[in-house]
């Protein structure tokens, strides 16, 4: 469907141009779930003279999730055998099967025109070794990778107009708003409201890769000082369970909110 959309739907309409984009486009594929796109682009379209100038940029957000499946499942992808080598992968794990597998992310990397990731630092990290690149470091070193820092919508997340925060602010009023926002957070999660106590906050995925395990282990030590801690995130169930236990263990000091929260 993604490969058909630019040729059919009216995605661009202004006083200079109206109609489908056509075939001179760049597709951006994100992580292993979309890694088949460059393969289908080549096998189903470019082989027939369609999308001859189209390119694919493949963006890696988390190298740990690669889409590894039994090698026999390649037959379900409806791709020519010439793509087998791009998917072919052997690791030391028994899941989902032991031995030879197919790896969607590996294929996405090899069949795309440009490989991207979410920051220059992560780009460097992915090629440091097998543990950091999760066994794809050698492939990424061959293709190269460019890190681009995540951006944001400066209108949607403008603190001077944001309807979701308790006190709006700009560069000139941030220091006045900060204690008010801190008190609103304390009240919102049920902690004692005190603008003088240091408040440590963490928002992120609960995975070892993000250092969440280190944070959880450090909480008992941090709590010994006069601080409050609020953690928001989802991820591994064991870590989520530890978060939810914070209120019981430290009722006046810590709160864990195990959910994905976007206004």
Secondary structure, 3 states (H helix, E strand, C coil): CHHHHHHHCCCEECCCCEECCCCCCEEEEECHHHCCHHHHHHHHHHHHCCCCCCEEEEEECCCCCCCEEEHHHHHHHCCCHHHHHHHEEECCCCCCCCCEEEEHHHHHHHHCCEEEECCHHHHHHCCCCCCCCCCCHHHHHHHCCEECCCCCCCCCCCCCCCCCCCCCCCCCCHHHHHHHHHHHHHHHHCCCCCCCCEEEEEECCECHHHCHHHHHHHHHHHHCCCEEEEEECCECHHHHHHHHCHHHHCCCCEEEECCCCCC
